Amino acid sequence: MDAKKNKFDHLKLYCRKLGHDITFSYCRHENFGKLCSKVRDCWFETLPIDEYLNAHYQPEELTHLFQPPRPKILSIYELIQKAQQK
């Protein structure tokens, strides 16, 4: 593994999504092995996140970071539909 890619993995901050402290390493793998969609929002004050991402990830690995989040109501609707099918 690239040591430069891991250099911030030990840093911790409070995750608003999960409600407790997490490491940067977790953020790098949170989304089924992909970066958490909030990684830029959470880490921009702590480390040079844009430079880090551009240096260690391909543009196609970052596209989901720039897409608008899915509406919560859509997720709730899908969960209700799945529950009704059971």
C-alpha positions in Angstrom: 0.0 0.0 0.0 1.2 3.5 -0.8 2.5 5.1 2.4 1.6 8.6 1.1 -2.0 7.5 0.6 -2.1 6.2 4.2 -0.4 9.2 5.9 -3.6 10.7 7.2 -5.4 7.4 8.1 -4.7 7.8 11.9 -6.4 11.3 12.1 -9.8 11.4 13.8 -12.8 13.6 13.8 -16.4 13.6 14.7 -18.6 12.0 12.0 -22.0 13.8 11.7 -23.3 10.9 9.7 -22.5 8.2 12.3 -22.6 10.3 15.4 -19.1 9.4 16.8 -15.4 9.8 16.1 -13.9 8.0 13.2 -10.6 7.8 11.5 -9.8 9.1 8.0 -9.1 5.5 7.1 -12.7 4.7 7.7 -13.8 7.6 5.4 -11.6 6.3 2.7 -13.4 2.9 2.7 -16.9 3.7 4.1 -18.9 3.4 1.0 -18.4 -0.3 0.0 -14.6 0.3 -0.4 -15.1 3.8 -1.9 -14.7 7.2 -0.4 -17.5 8.5 1.8 -19.5 11.0 -0.2 -18.9 13.5 2.7 -15.1 13.2 2.8 -14.5 16.7 1.3 -17.1 18.3 3.6 -15.8 16.8 6.8 -12.0 17.0 6.2 -11.5 20.3 4.4 -10.5 22.1 7.7 -8.2 19.4 8.9 -6.1 18.5 5.9 -5.6 19.5 2.2 -8.3 17.2 1.1 -8.7 18.3 -2.5 -4.9 18.0 -3.1 -4.9 14.6 -1.4 -7.8 13.2 -3.4 -6.4 14.5 -6.7 -3.0 12.9 -5.9 -4.3 9.5 -4.9 -7.5 8.8 -6.8 -8.5 8.7 -10.4 -11.2 11.2 -11.6 -13.7 8.4 -12.1 -13.2 7.4 -8.4 -14.2 10.9 -7.3 -17.3 11.5 -9.5 -19.7 10.4 -6.8 -18.3 13.2 -4.5 -19.7 15.8 -6.8 -23.1 14.4 -7.4 -26.1 15.8 -5.4 -27.3 13.5 -2.6 -30.3 11.4 -3.1 -33.4 12.9 -1.5 -34.1 11.1 1.8 -37.8 10.7 0.9 -36.8 8.6 -2.0 -34.7 6.3 0.2 -37.6 6.0 2.7 -40.0 5.2 -0.1 -37.7 2.4 -1.4 -37.4 1.0 2.1 -41.2 0.9 2.5 -41.6 -0.8 -0.8 -39.0 -3.5 0.1 -40.8 -4.0 3.4 -44.1 -4.4 1.7 -42.8 -7.0 -0.6 -41.7 -9.3 2.2 
